[in-house]
């Protein structure tokens, strides 16, 4: 539902006309008075320097992104209707032939990045009680499909999603997604299986993704999660998770436990998919300090399967790498510090180190290891006219026996302005 694919708009336009034609003046008032609008500006400089290997040795670009979110209220009555709009604009500030590929900007056939790109996404919505059906553009954050939002503009999926919270503590989500617009694109495309490190055949497309799942808070500090997804004729996936949080001594202990089982389904157009991913992240926060320990284990005949361009829902998916090759086992150690405790409110620090080993190297009988170290400083303005503006400075180093080594720096400045 974007400027580059206007043929997809008629169903939403028809629903908008139906809303306008059937709504009473009072309903129209609720539709407008309960609406909200905000403008988010994100400025990113990204430099990824490949330390070895053939091909392009550096990616370096700088851009500015804008996201305008307009969310309507609902018409009054037992069944409420509404319409949301998302306007997205990306601008090139610096780039050059031979430095593209950061995924901040689209790249033309001549190897140059676009000066600008834009999209318009519309989402029609219907609400009955605590159940809502949304059809159109989505930026999902679900265990079986998580849109990537780490560049100027977010990845956006098209389709229908239903959420229901009729029972206390229980939230159900289900739907079908059939198109995707990637972060540096204006075109809606078919869903594609990610083939990082040649884990699967490249470019395998699916007609749609069906999903269903539930989050249930069954006790204070305990939330259980189950999700199922089927990427048409490629793979099906079961996700089981548990989130806990409770006081322990003078601090708070949090845990995030995940089990994900994936196998091929239907025509299996990508070949065999067979993966069991065990994830665990434990963290303990006390005062200004937070200590974390993560574990991730891949078993089965293949690596982890997920939609290309999206973020895999794995605890060891970090700034550069995902540590999700066949048979790979990885550990993470993480430390966070809040400088408010030493008189600098708004300033935080994070560092983590991830080490993976025993990864099966595609196309050979060999095994390999890899590691990544990330560092981040973030400052959020606490008061004044720029209150809530943030600056993030991120650095990462990645080394591998079978993938290209890389060092990366990012500088991100962001601000969200409520309009009404």
C-alpha positions as CSV (number, residue, x, y, z in Angstrom):
1,X,0.0,0.0,0.0
2,X,2.7,2.3,-1.1
3,X,3.3,4.9,-3.7
4,X,5.2,2.3,-5.8
5,X,2.3,-0.2,-5.7
6,X,-1.0,1.8,-5.9
7,X,-2.8,-1.2,-7.4
8,X,-3.0,-2.6,-3.8
9,X,-5.1,0.3,-2.5
10,X,-8.7,-0.3,-3.6
11,X,-9.8,-2.6,-0.7
12,X,-8.8,-0.1,1.8
13,X,-10.2,2.8,-0.2
14,X,-13.5,1.0,-0.4
15,X,-13.6,0.5,3.3
16,X,-12.8,4.1,3.9
17,X,-15.7,5.2,1.7
18,X,-18.0,2.8,3.6
19,X,-16.9,4.3,6.9
20,X,-17.6,7.8,5.6
21,X,-20.9,7.0,4.1
22,X,-22.3,5.0,7.1
23,X,-21.0,7.1,10.0
24,X,-23.3,9.4,11.9
25,X,-22.1,12.9,12.8
26,X,-21.5,11.7,16.4
27,X,-19.6,8.7,15.1
28,X,-17.5,11.0,12.9
29,X,-16.7,13.1,15.9
30,X,-15.3,10.1,17.8
31,X,-13.4,9.1,14.7
32,X,-11.6,12.5,14.7
33,X,-11.5,13.5,18.3
34,X,-9.8,10.2,19.4
35,X,-7.2,10.4,16.7
36,X,-3.5,11.0,17.4
37,X,-0.5,12.0,15.2
38,X,3.2,12.0,15.7
39,X,6.3,12.6,13.6
40,X,9.5,10.6,14.2
41,X,12.8,11.8,12.8
42,X,15.8,9.4,12.6
43,X,19.2,10.3,11.5
44,X,21.7,7.4,10.9
45,X,25.4,7.3,9.9
46,X,26.5,3.7,9.3
47,X,30.0,2.5,8.4
48,X,30.8,-1.2,8.0
49,X,34.4,-2.0,7.2
50,X,35.1,-5.6,6.0
51,X,38.4,-6.7,7.3
52,X,39.1,-9.4,4.8
53,X,37.5,-11.4,1.9
54,X,36.7,-10.5,-1.7
55,X,34.2,-8.0,-3.0
56,X,33.2,-4.6,-1.7
57,X,35.4,-3.7,1.3
58,X,33.4,-0.9,2.8
59,X,29.8,0.3,3.2
60,X,29.4,3.8,4.4
61,X,26.2,6.0,4.1
62,X,24.4,8.7,6.0
63,X,20.7,9.4,5.8
64,X,17.7,11.0,7.4
65,X,14.3,9.3,7.8
66,X,10.9,10.6,8.7
67,X,7.9,8.7,9.8
68,X,4.5,10.3,10.2
69,X,2.0,8.2,12.1
70,X,-1.7,9.1,11.9
71,X,-4.1,7.0,14.0
72,X,-7.8,7.6,13.9
73,X,-10.3,6.9,16.7
74,X,-13.2,4.6,16.1
75,X,-16.7,5.3,15.0
76,X,-19.2,4.8,17.8
77,X,-21.4,1.8,18.2
78,X,-21.1,-1.9,18.8
79,X,-18.8,-2.1,15.7
80,X,-16.2,0.6,15.5
81,X,-14.4,1.5,12.2
82,X,-11.1,3.4,11.8
83,X,-8.3,4.2,9.5
84,X,-4.5,4.7,10.2
85,X,-1.9,6.1,7.9
86,X,1.9,5.9,7.9
87,X,3.9,8.3,5.7
88,X,7.6,7.4,5.3
89,X,10.4,9.4,3.7
90,X,14.1,8.7,3.5
91,X,16.7,11.2,2.3
92,X,20.3,10.7,1.3
93,X,22.8,12.9,3.1
94,X,26.0,11.1,2.0
95,X,26.8,8.1,-0.1
96,X,28.8,7.1,-3.1
97,X,29.3,4.4,-5.7
98,X,31.3,1.6,-4.0
99,X,30.0,2.5,-0.5
100,X,26.4,1.5,-0.9
101,X,24.7,-1.6,0.6
102,X,24.1,-0.3,4.2
103,X,20.4,-0.8,3.7
104,X,19.8,2.8,4.6
105,X,19.0,3.7,1.0
106,X,17.8,2.0,-2.2
107,X,20.5,1.2,-4.7
108,X,19.9,1.9,-8.5
109,X,21.1,-0.4,-11.3
110,X,24.1,1.9,-11.9
111,X,25.4,1.3,-8.4
112,X,24.4,4.7,-7.0
113,X,22.0,5.1,-4.1
114,X,18.7,7.0,-4.4
115,X,18.5,10.6,-3.3
116,X,15.2,10.0,-1.6
117,X,12.4,7.4,-1.4
118,X,9.0,7.5,0.2
119,X,6.0,5.3,1.0
120,X,2.4,5.7,2.1
121,X,0.9,2.9,4.1
122,X,-2.8,2.7,5.0
123,X,-4.4,0.4,7.6
124,X,-8.2,-0.1,7.9
125,X,-9.4,-1.3,11.3
126,X,-12.5,-2.7,12.8
127,X,-13.1,-3.1,16.5
128,X,-15.7,-5.1,18.5
129,X,-15.3,-5.0,22.3
130,X,-11.6,-5.9,22.9
131,X,-11.1,-7.6,19.5
132,X,-9.5,-5.6,16.6
133,X,-9.0,-6.6,13.0
134,X,-6.4,-4.6,11.0
135,X,-6.0,-4.9,7.3
136,X,-3.2,-3.1,5.5
137,X,0.3,-2.1,6.6
138,X,1.9,-3.5,9.7
139,X,5.2,-3.4,11.5
140,X,4.8,-6.6,13.5
141,X,6.9,-7.5,16.6
142,X,6.0,-11.1,17.1
143,X,8.1,-14.2,17.8
144,X,7.4,-15.7,14.4
145,X,7.7,-12.4,12.4
146,X,9.6,-9.3,13.7
147,X,9.9,-6.4,11.3
148,X,13.4,-4.9,11.2
149,X,13.4,-1.2,12.3
150,X,17.1,-0.6,12.7
151,X,17.5,1.7,9.6
152,X,15.9,5.0,8.4
153,X,12.6,3.4,7.7
154,X,11.1,0.2,9.1
155,X,10.4,-3.0,7.2
156,X,6.6,-3.1,6.6
157,X,4.4,-6.2,6.0
158,X,1.0,-6.2,4.2
159,X,-2.0,-8.3,5.1
160,X,-4.5,-8.8,7.9
161,X,-3.9,-9.2,11.6
162,X,-6.4,-9.8,14.4
163,X,-5.8,-9.3,18.1
164,X,-8.2,-10.1,20.9
165,X,-7.9,-9.5,24.6
166,X,-11.4,-10.5,25.7
167,X,-10.1,-12.6,28.6
168,X,-8.1,-11.0,31.4
169,X,-4.4,-11.7,31.0
170,X,-4.8,-13.4,27.6
171,X,-4.0,-11.8,24.3
172,X,-4.6,-13.7,21.0
173,X,-3.0,-12.8,17.7
174,X,-3.6,-14.3,14.3
175,X,-3.6,-13.4,10.6
176,X,-2.0,-13.7,7.2
177,X,0.7,-11.5,5.7
178,X,1.4,-11.7,2.0
179,X,3.7,-8.9,1.0
180,X,6.7,-7.1,2.4
181,X,8.4,-3.7,1.7
182,X,12.0,-3.8,2.9
183,X,13.7,-1.1,4.8
184,X,15.4,0.5,1.8
185,X,12.7,-0.1,-0.8
186,X,9.4,1.3,-2.0
187,X,8.2,-1.9,-3.7
188,X,5.9,-4.5,-2.2
189,X,7.5,-8.0,-2.8
190,X,6.8,-11.6,-2.0
191,X,8.1,-13.1,1.2
192,X,11.5,-14.7,0.8
193,X,13.4,-17.2,3.0
194,X,16.6,-15.8,4.5
195,X,19.7,-17.7,3.2
196,X,22.5,-16.2,5.3
197,X,25.7,-18.2,4.9
198,X,24.0,-20.4,2.3
199,X,21.9,-22.1,5.0
200,X,19.2,-22.6,2.4
201,X,18.7,-22.1,-1.3
202,X,18.7,-18.4,-2.1
203,X,15.7,-16.4,-3.4
204,X,12.9,-18.9,-2.5
205,X,9.6,-17.0,-2.4
206,X,6.4,-17.8,-0.5
207,X,2.8,-16.7,-1.3
208,X,2.0,-15.8,2.3
209,X,2.7,-16.3,6.0
210,X,-0.1,-17.6,8.3
211,X,0.3,-17.1,12.0
212,X,-1.5,-17.6,15.3
213,X,-0.5,-17.3,18.9
214,X,-1.2,-16.2,22.4
215,X,0.4,-14.4,25.3
216,X,-0.9,-15.4,28.8
217,X,0.0,-13.7,32.1
218,X,-0.8,-16.6,34.4
219,X,0.7,-15.1,37.6
220,X,2.4,-11.9,38.7
221,X,5.8,-11.8,37.0
222,X,5.1,-14.8,34.7
223,X,4.0,-14.7,31.1
224,X,3.7,-17.7,28.8
225,X,3.8,-17.4,25.0
226,X,3.0,-19.8,22.2
227,X,3.0,-19.0,18.5
228,X,2.6,-21.0,15.3
229,X,3.6,-19.8,11.8
230,X,3.5,-21.4,8.3
231,X,5.5,-19.8,5.5
232,X,3.6,-21.3,2.5
233,X,5.4,-24.3,1.0
234,X,8.6,-23.5,2.8
235,X,8.6,-24.0,6.6
236,X,6.3,-24.2,9.6
237,X,7.4,-23.0,13.1
238,X,6.4,-23.5,16.7
239,X,7.5,-21.0,19.3
240,X,7.2,-21.6,23.1
241,X,8.4,-18.9,25.5
242,X,8.4,-17.9,29.1
243,X,9.1,-14.5,30.5
244,X,9.6,-14.0,34.3
245,X,10.5,-11.1,36.5
246,X,10.7,-11.0,40.3
247,X,12.7,-9.4,43.1
248,X,15.7,-11.2,44.3
249,X,17.6,-9.7,47.2
250,X,18.2,-6.0,46.6
251,X,17.7,-6.4,42.8
252,X,15.5,-7.9,40.1
253,X,16.0,-11.2,38.3
254,X,14.5,-11.5,34.7
255,X,14.5,-14.5,32.5
256,X,13.5,-15.0,28.8
257,X,13.3,-18.6,27.8
258,X,12.5,-19.7,24.2
259,X,12.1,-23.0,22.3
260,X,11.6,-22.8,18.6
261,X,11.0,-25.8,16.4
262,X,11.1,-25.4,12.6
263,X,10.6,-27.9,9.8
264,X,9.7,-27.9,6.1
265,X,6.1,-28.0,5.0
266,X,4.0,-28.4,1.8
267,X,6.0,-28.5,-1.4
268,X,9.2,-27.7,0.6
269,X,10.4,-25.4,-2.2
270,X,13.6,-24.5,-0.2
271,X,14.4,-28.1,0.5
272,X,14.8,-29.6,4.0
273,X,14.2,-27.4,7.0
274,X,15.0,-29.0,10.3
275,X,16.0,-26.9,13.3
276,X,15.4,-26.7,17.0
277,X,16.6,-23.5,18.6
278,X,16.9,-23.3,22.4
279,X,17.3,-19.7,23.8
280,X,17.8,-18.4,27.3
281,X,18.6,-15.0,28.6
282,X,19.0,-14.3,32.3
283,X,19.7,-10.9,33.7
284,X,20.0,-9.4,37.2
285,X,19.7,-5.7,37.8
286,X,20.8,-4.1,41.0
287,X,21.1,-0.3,41.4
288,X,22.8,1.2,38.3
289,X,24.1,-2.2,37.2
290,X,22.6,-5.0,35.1
291,X,24.4,-8.3,34.3
292,X,23.1,-10.7,31.7
293,X,24.0,-14.2,30.5
294,X,22.6,-15.7,27.3
295,X,22.7,-19.2,25.7
296,X,21.6,-20.2,22.2
297,X,21.8,-23.7,20.7
298,X,20.9,-24.8,17.2
299,X,20.3,-28.5,16.6
300,X,18.9,-30.5,13.7
301,X,20.0,-30.7,10.1
302,X,19.7,-27.0,9.1
303,X,20.2,-23.5,10.5
304,X,17.4,-21.3,11.8
305,X,14.7,-20.3,9.3
306,X,13.2,-16.9,9.1
307,X,11.9,-14.3,6.5
308,X,14.6,-12.4,4.7
309,X,15.0,-8.8,5.9
310,X,13.3,-9.4,9.2
311,X,14.9,-9.8,12.6
312,X,15.1,-13.4,13.9
313,X,13.6,-13.8,17.3
314,X,16.8,-15.1,18.9
315,X,18.6,-13.9,22.1
316,X,22.0,-13.9,20.3
317,X,20.8,-11.9,17.3
318,X,22.8,-8.8,17.8
319,X,24.2,-5.8,15.9
320,X,25.9,-7.8,13.0
321,X,25.4,-11.5,13.4
322,X,22.7,-14.0,14.4
323,X,24.7,-17.1,15.5
324,X,22.1,-19.3,13.9
325,X,24.0,-21.7,11.7
326,X,23.4,-25.5,11.8
327,X,24.6,-27.0,15.1
328,X,26.0,-23.7,16.3
329,X,26.1,-23.2,20.1
330,X,26.7,-19.6,21.4
331,X,27.0,-17.8,24.7
332,X,26.5,-14.1,25.5
333,X,27.8,-12.0,28.4
334,X,26.3,-8.6,28.8
335,X,26.7,-5.6,31.1
336,X,24.6,-2.4,31.3
337,X,25.2,0.7,33.4
338,X,23.0,3.7,34.1
339,X,25.0,6.9,34.7
340,X,22.2,8.5,36.6
341,X,23.7,7.0,39.7
342,X,26.8,9.2,39.2
343,X,25.0,12.4,38.4
344,X,24.4,12.0,34.6
345,X,20.7,11.2,34.1
346,X,19.8,10.1,30.6
347,X,23.2,8.5,29.8
348,X,23.5,4.7,29.7
349,X,26.1,2.2,28.6
350,X,25.9,-1.4,27.2
351,X,28.5,-3.9,26.2
352,X,28.2,-7.6,25.3
353,X,30.3,-10.4,23.9
354,X,28.9,-13.4,22.0
355,X,31.0,-16.5,21.2
356,X,29.7,-19.3,18.9
357,X,31.4,-22.6,18.0
358,X,30.8,-25.9,16.3
359,X,28.9,-24.2,13.4
360,X,28.4,-26.4,10.4
361,X,29.9,-24.6,7.3
362,X,27.6,-24.9,4.3
363,X,29.1,-26.9,1.4
364,X,31.8,-28.7,3.5
365,X,32.3,-31.1,6.4
366,X,34.1,-28.5,8.4
367,X,33.1,-26.7,11.6
368,X,33.7,-23.1,12.5
369,X,33.6,-20.5,15.2
370,X,32.8,-16.8,15.4
371,X,32.5,-14.0,17.9
372,X,31.1,-10.5,18.2
373,X,31.7,-7.6,20.6
374,X,29.2,-4.7,20.8
375,X,29.5,-1.4,22.7
376,X,26.8,1.3,22.9
377,X,26.4,4.7,24.6
378,X,23.0,6.3,24.6
379,X,22.0,9.7,25.9
380,X,18.4,10.9,26.2
381,X,17.8,14.7,26.8
382,X,16.0,15.0,30.1
383,X,14.3,18.4,29.8
384,X,14.0,21.6,27.8
385,X,12.7,22.0,24.2
386,X,14.6,18.9,23.0
387,X,13.4,16.7,25.8
388,X,13.4,13.0,24.8
389,X,15.7,13.5,21.8
390,X,18.3,10.7,21.9
391,X,21.8,10.0,20.6
392,X,23.1,6.5,20.3
393,X,26.7,5.7,19.4
394,X,27.3,2.0,18.6
395,X,30.4,0.0,17.8
396,X,30.7,-3.7,16.8
397,X,33.5,-6.1,15.8
398,X,32.8,-9.4,14.3
399,X,35.2,-12.2,13.5
400,X,34.4,-15.6,11.9
401,X,36.1,-18.7,10.4
402,X,33.7,-18.8,7.5
403,X,32.0,-15.4,7.1
404,X,33.6,-12.0,6.3
405,X,35.1,-10.2,9.3
406,X,33.7,-6.7,9.9
407,X,34.0,-3.7,12.1
408,X,31.0,-1.4,12.3
409,X,30.1,2.1,13.7
410,X,26.7,3.7,13.9
411,X,25.6,7.1,15.1
412,X,21.9,7.5,15.5
413,X,20.0,10.6,16.5
414,X,16.2,10.3,16.9
415,X,13.2,12.4,18.1
416,X,9.5,11.8,18.2
417,X,7.3,14.9,18.1
418,X,3.6,14.5,19.2
419,X,1.5,16.6,16.9
420,X,-1.9,16.0,18.6
